[in-house]
Amino acid sequence: MDKVDVIIGKNSWLKFENYKKKYHKILVVVDSKITNLYPQYLGTLLEGTNYVKFLITEPEKEKNLSTIEELTIKALGFNLTRYDCLLAIGGGAIGDLAAFFSSIYKRGIDFYNFPTTLIAQVDSAIGGKTALNFQGYKNQLGSFYLPRGIFVDPQVLKSLEDDDFYGGLGEVAKYALLEKEFYDWLIKNLDLVLEKDLVILEKVIEKSIKIKEKYVKGDIKDTKGQRIALNLGHTLGHLIENQHPDYLNHGLSVLVGLDFALYLSYKLQILNKSSYLQKKFLINKLLKVVGEFNITNYHYLLNKVVTDKKVKGENLQFVAIGEKGFKVITLDYQQFENLILEYSGDFNDRN
Ligand SMILES: NC(=O)c1ccc[n+]([C@@H]2O[C@H](COP(=O)([O-])OP(=O)(O)OC[C@H]3O[C@@H](n4cnc5c(N)ncnc54)[C@H](O)[C@@H]3O)[C@@H](O)[C@H]2O)c1
């Protein structure tokens, strides 16, 4: 794996100072919320550089091919060469989009990521996956492309909306279900996490990144089956993400997906009752922000599962939760559908 500098901590963005001298020009793909919330911080970051900004106002909606075209026009108009670089400053959608563009512009330019949501800091910025949505289907286009550097500053998480913060905790909970030691630590520190204590958040980020790196290392192109663990919670999660009528974001959809994965693992006797209840404690706490939600509203989306990358032939590869870490099982669609319908009743009874 190429070396990626991952710099975590308060004001870590400003360490870009040591990198920016190498480049004549910088294309900055930035969330408009960040330019409004942190103008001085951005000003210091870009001080002394020759840059243009490309603003994104609705990240998930703009993570598509037409934005790639607009970015190309902007970059060519600025005479951005293959020796220049691109900075992504925003959440996971901007990171995915900007990384994809960096991977194809002039056959690849240097890319730096400044993730500003919890999901981006603990998950999407790490591992080199880039993605675009296509005609309503998530992440259908993409490539593998590693950034030169990732600058993670937990301070910017203070301004996240609750849904985005808890959504990020959805991916954190995924790591906790994969690694018992992290689960125990997280439960002990959960109150501080929920208060957004900066010292604890920094630890959450460091520990999460370590876990993600462990699964990514040696399988950067996702061909050896090692990264599949990271799909925990994503099979159902991807089906319900951003769909009418609830429009749950990625992380909150993953939280529901994790809850389902726990249910399924218990029902199929992969997990015993006491482990199931213990693990469910964390998910229940985080799911509080989801409120009313009826999975049967999404039943018609089950056919989307056939477009999912976890599908092999007629069956579905599902990441279940075992007593000691994850377990990949094979389900046929009918079994999957029946389990979702059963789970739906259970989900609505959870309070
Ligand atoms: N590449 C990967 O490995 C990977 C992994 C997980 C998720 N993802 C992708 O990441 C995306 C989800 O990530 P996300 O939730 O960060 O998406 P996002 O970029 O849409 O950000 C979510 C919201 O937070 C706002 N925001 C960003 N930073 C903020 C800040 N500091 N303060 C206040 N508001 C802020 C954004 O404007 C947006 O409204 C999805 O597209 C998903 O597919 C990719």
The ligand as a Tripos MOL2 file, in Angstrom:
@<TRIPOS>MOLECULE
LIG
   44    48     1     0     0
SMALL
NO_CHARGES

@<TRIPOS>ATOM
      1 N1        -15.3810    5.6880    0.3690 N.am      1 LIG1
      2 C1        -15.7670    5.0050    1.4190 C.2       1 LIG1
      3 O1        -15.0850    4.0800    1.8570 O.2       1 LIG1
      4 C2        -17.0320    5.3890    2.1340 C.ar      1 LIG1
      5 C3        -17.3180    4.8390    3.3890 C.ar      1 LIG1
      6 C4        -18.4710    5.2710    4.0560 C.ar      1 LIG1
      7 C5        -19.2980    6.2230    3.4790 C.ar      1 LIG1
      8 N2        -19.0080    6.7260    2.2520 N.ar      1 LIG1
      9 C6        -19.8710    7.7350    1.6270 C.3       1 LIG1
     10 O2        -19.8830    8.8950    2.4600 O.3       1 LIG1
     11 C7        -21.1250    9.5700    2.3050 C.3       1 LIG1
     12 C8        -21.7030    9.8510    3.6770 C.3       1 LIG1
     13 O3        -20.8250   10.6480    4.4110 O.3       1 LIG1
     14 P1        -21.2850   12.0230    5.1060 P.3       1 LIG1
     15 O4        -22.4290   11.7560    5.9980 O.co2     1 LIG1
     16 O5        -20.0690   12.6620    5.6440 O.co2     1 LIG1
     17 O6        -21.8680   12.8080    3.8280 O.3       1 LIG1
     18 P2        -21.9570   14.3270    3.3990 P.3       1 LIG1
     19 O7        -20.7180   14.7290    2.7340 O.co2     1 LIG1
     20 O8        -23.2140   14.3830    2.5870 O.co2     1 LIG1
     21 O9        -22.1270   15.1740    4.7370 O.3       1 LIG1
     22 C9        -23.2990   15.0930    5.5060 C.3       1 LIG1
     23 C10       -23.8290   16.5000    5.8570 C.3       1 LIG1
     24 O10       -22.9290   17.1510    6.7590 O.3       1 LIG1
     25 C11       -22.6660   18.4920    6.3140 C.3       1 LIG1
     26 N3        -21.3790   18.8590    6.8890 N.ar      1 LIG1
     27 C12       -20.1390   18.4450    6.5060 C.ar      1 LIG1
     28 N4        -19.2120   18.8560    7.3940 N.ar      1 LIG1
     29 C13       -19.8600   19.5630    8.3480 C.ar      1 LIG1
     30 C14       -19.4520   20.2290    9.5450 C.ar      1 LIG1
     31 N5        -18.1970   20.1600    9.9830 N.pl3     1 LIG1
     32 N6        -20.3890   20.8930   10.2690 N.ar      1 LIG1
     33 C15       -21.6910   20.8940    9.8660 C.ar      1 LIG1
     34 N7        -22.1560   20.2480    8.7820 N.ar      1 LIG1
     35 C16       -21.2390   19.5820    8.0320 C.ar      1 LIG1
     36 C17       -22.7660   18.3860    4.8180 C.3       1 LIG1
     37 O11       -23.0320   19.6360    4.2110 O.3       1 LIG1
     38 C18       -23.9530   17.4320    4.6530 C.3       1 LIG1
     39 O12       -25.1610   18.1410    4.7920 O.3       1 LIG1
     40 C19       -21.9960    8.6820    1.4520 C.3       1 LIG1
     41 O13       -22.0000    9.1590    0.1340 O.3       1 LIG1
     42 C20       -21.3150    7.3250    1.5240 C.3       1 LIG1
     43 O14       -21.5820    6.5250    0.3910 O.3       1 LIG1
     44 C21       -17.8870    6.3310    1.5760 C.ar      1 LIG1
@<TRIPOS>BOND
     1     1     2 1
     2     2     3 2
     3     2     4 1
     4     4     5 ar
     5     4    44 ar
     6     5     6 ar
     7     6     7 ar
     8     7     8 ar
     9     8     9 1
    10     8    44 ar
    11     9    10 1
    12     9    42 1
    13    10    11 1
    14    11    12 1
    15    11    40 1
    16    12    13 1
    17    13    14 1
    18    14    15 2
    19    14    16 1
    20    14    17 1
    21    17    18 1
    22    18    19 2
    23    18    20 1
    24    18    21 1
    25    21    22 1
    26    22    23 1
    27    23    24 1
    28    23    38 1
    29    24    25 1
    30    25    26 1
    31    25    36 1
    32    26    27 ar
    33    26    35 ar
    34    27    28 ar
    35    28    29 ar
    36    29    30 ar
    37    29    35 ar
    38    30    31 1
    39    30    32 ar
    40    32    33 ar
    41    33    34 ar
    42    34    35 ar
    43    36    37 1
    44    36    38 1
    45    38    39 1
    46    40    41 1
    47    40    42 1
    48    42    43 1
@<TRIPOS>SUBSTRUCTURE
     1 LIG1         1 GROUP 0 **** ****
